[in-house]
Amino acid sequence: MTEHDLPGLQRRLADFAAARDWQPYHTPKNLAAALSVEAAELLEIFQWLTPEEAGRVMADPDTAHRVRDEVADVLAYLLQFCEVLGIDPLTALSAKIDRNELRFPARRGPAEEDDRHSSE
């Protein structure tokens, strides 16, 4: 476990909160609300941008810094939420992708897609 893998990051977040006696406030409801607020702050950066402007958002250093900070805030609250509820986020994501693959079957498989492009 390193400080850059999910368990390591979750441990750092838990240690950070514990050092400040914040655990009583880190309830599922409060963490879900905080996650929603941070996601809205990320959205706010893109609110009035055209699709083209949004695609270039990382080219501006100040805006790129804001985007990275909001992504970090969203991820931090999501990881804390998962920790409190005992959810493995990677397992949950993998299971969701499996369900979506069944629910929304591809119109053509990857091999067929490659064949289509190679004949053009």
C-alpha positions as a Markdown table, in Angstrom:
| # | Residue | x | y | z |
|---|---|---|---|---|
| 1 | Met | 0.0 | 0.0 | 0.0 |
| 2 | Thr | 1.4 | 3.4 | -1.0 |
| 3 | Glu | 0.1 | 6.9 | -0.5 |
| 4 | His | -1.1 | 7.0 | -4.1 |
| 5 | Asp | -3.2 | 3.8 | -4.2 |
| 6 | Leu | -6.8 | 3.8 | -3.2 |
| 7 | Pro | -6.3 | 2.2 | 0.3 |
| 8 | Gly | -3.4 | 4.5 | 0.9 |
| 9 | Leu | -5.4 | 7.6 | 0.0 |
| 10 | Gln | -8.3 | 6.5 | 2.1 |
| 11 | Arg | -6.0 | 6.0 | 5.1 |
| 12 | Arg | -4.5 | 9.5 | 4.6 |
| 13 | Leu | -8.0 | 11.0 | 4.4 |
| 14 | Ala | -9.1 | 9.1 | 7.5 |
| 15 | Asp | -5.9 | 10.2 | 9.4 |
| 16 | Phe | -6.4 | 13.8 | 8.3 |
| 17 | Ala | -10.0 | 13.7 | 9.6 |
| 18 | Ala | -9.0 | 12.0 | 12.8 |
| 19 | Ala | -6.3 | 14.5 | 13.6 |
| 20 | Arg | -8.9 | 17.2 | 13.5 |
| 21 | Asp | -11.7 | 15.2 | 15.3 |
| 22 | Trp | -13.9 | 15.4 | 12.2 |
| 23 | Gln | -15.1 | 11.7 | 12.3 |
| 24 | Pro | -18.4 | 12.6 | 14.1 |
| 25 | Tyr | -19.3 | 14.7 | 11.1 |
| 26 | His | -18.3 | 12.2 | 8.5 |
| 27 | Thr | -21.7 | 10.4 | 8.3 |
| 28 | Pro | -22.9 | 8.9 | 5.1 |
| 29 | Lys | -25.5 | 11.7 | 4.7 |
| 30 | Asn | -23.0 | 14.5 | 5.3 |
| 31 | Leu | -20.4 | 12.9 | 3.0 |
| 32 | Ala | -23.0 | 12.4 | 0.3 |
| 33 | Ala | -24.0 | 16.1 | 0.6 |
| 34 | Ala | -20.4 | 17.3 | 0.5 |
| 35 | Leu | -19.8 | 15.1 | -2.6 |
| 36 | Ser | -22.8 | 16.7 | -4.3 |
| 37 | Val | -21.6 | 20.2 | -3.4 |
| 38 | Glu | -18.1 | 19.5 | -4.8 |
| 39 | Ala | -19.5 | 18.0 | -8.0 |
| 40 | Ala | -21.6 | 21.1 | -8.4 |
| 41 | Glu | -18.4 | 23.2 | -8.0 |
| 42 | Leu | -16.8 | 21.2 | -10.7 |
| 43 | Leu | -19.8 | 21.7 | -12.9 |
| 44 | Glu | -19.8 | 25.4 | -12.3 |
| 45 | Ile | -16.4 | 25.8 | -14.1 |
| 46 | Phe | -18.0 | 24.4 | -17.2 |
| 47 | Gln | -21.5 | 26.0 | -16.8 |
| 48 | Trp | -21.5 | 28.5 | -19.6 |
| 49 | Leu | -18.7 | 27.1 | -21.8 |
| 50 | Thr | -19.4 | 25.9 | -25.3 |
| 51 | Pro | -18.4 | 22.3 | -26.0 |
| 52 | Glu | -15.3 | 23.6 | -27.8 |
| 53 | Glu | -14.3 | 25.8 | -24.8 |
| 54 | Ala | -14.9 | 23.0 | -22.4 |
| 55 | Gly | -12.6 | 20.8 | -24.5 |
| 56 | Arg | -9.8 | 23.3 | -24.1 |
| 57 | Val | -10.3 | 24.0 | -20.4 |
| 58 | Met | -7.0 | 22.4 | -19.3 |
| 59 | Ala | -5.0 | 24.7 | -21.7 |
| 60 | Asp | -5.5 | 27.6 | -19.3 |
| 61 | Pro | -3.3 | 27.1 | -16.2 |
| 62 | Asp | -5.6 | 28.8 | -13.7 |
| 63 | Thr | -8.7 | 27.0 | -14.9 |
| 64 | Ala | -6.8 | 23.7 | -15.1 |
| 65 | His | -5.7 | 24.2 | -11.5 |
| 66 | Arg | -9.4 | 24.8 | -10.4 |
| 67 | Val | -10.5 | 21.7 | -12.3 |
| 68 | Arg | -7.8 | 19.5 | -10.7 |
| 69 | Asp | -8.7 | 20.8 | -7.3 |
| 70 | Glu | -12.4 | 20.1 | -7.7 |
| 71 | Val | -11.7 | 16.7 | -9.1 |
| 72 | Ala | -9.6 | 16.0 | -6.0 |
| 73 | Asp | -12.4 | 17.3 | -3.7 |
| 74 | Val | -15.0 | 15.0 | -5.5 |
| 75 | Leu | -12.7 | 12.0 | -5.2 |
| 76 | Ala | -11.8 | 12.7 | -1.6 |
| 77 | Tyr | -15.4 | 12.8 | -0.5 |
| 78 | Leu | -16.3 | 9.7 | -2.6 |
| 79 | Leu | -13.4 | 7.8 | -1.1 |
| 80 | Gln | -14.4 | 8.8 | 2.4 |
| 81 | Phe | -18.1 | 7.9 | 1.7 |
| 82 | Cys | -17.0 | 4.5 | 0.5 |
| 83 | Glu | -14.7 | 4.0 | 3.6 |
| 84 | Val | -17.5 | 4.9 | 6.0 |
| 85 | Leu | -20.0 | 2.4 | 4.3 |
| 86 | Gly | -17.4 | -0.3 | 3.7 |
| 87 | Ile | -17.7 | -0.1 | -0.1 |
| 88 | Asp | -14.8 | -1.1 | -2.3 |
| 89 | Pro | -15.1 | 1.6 | -5.1 |
| 90 | Leu | -13.2 | -0.4 | -7.7 |
| 91 | Thr | -15.3 | -3.5 | -7.1 |
| 92 | Ala | -18.5 | -1.5 | -7.2 |
| 93 | Leu | -17.4 | 0.2 | -10.5 |
| 94 | Ser | -16.5 | -3.2 | -12.0 |
| 95 | Ala | -19.9 | -4.7 | -11.0 |
| 96 | Lys | -21.7 | -1.6 | -12.5 |
| 97 | Ile | -19.8 | -1.9 | -15.8 |
| 98 | Asp | -20.7 | -5.6 | -15.9 |
| 99 | Arg | -24.4 | -4.8 | -15.4 |
| 100 | Asn | -24.3 | -2.0 | -18.0 |
| 101 | Glu | -22.7 | -4.3 | -20.6 |
| 102 | Leu | -25.7 | -6.6 | -20.2 |
| 103 | Arg | -28.2 | -3.8 | -20.1 |
| 104 | Phe | -26.8 | -2.0 | -23.1 |
| 105 | Pro | -25.2 | -4.5 | -25.4 |
| 106 | Ala | -22.8 | -3.2 | -28.0 |
| 107 | Arg | -24.1 | -2.9 | -31.6 |
| 108 | Arg | -20.8 | -4.5 | -32.8 |
| 109 | Gly | -17.9 | -6.0 | -31.0 |
| 110 | Pro | -14.4 | -4.6 | -30.9 |
| 111 | Ala | -13.2 | -7.0 | -33.5 |
| 112 | Glu | -16.0 | -6.0 | -35.9 |
| 113 | Glu | -15.2 | -2.4 | -35.2 |
| 114 | Asp | -11.5 | -2.9 | -36.1 |
| 115 | Asp | -12.6 | -4.8 | -39.3 |
| 116 | Arg | -14.8 | -1.9 | -40.3 |
| 117 | His | -12.0 | 0.6 | -39.9 |
| 118 | Ser | -9.3 | -1.5 | -41.6 |
| 119 | Ser | -11.4 | -1.8 | -44.8 |
| 120 | Glu | -11.8 | 1.9 | -45.2 |
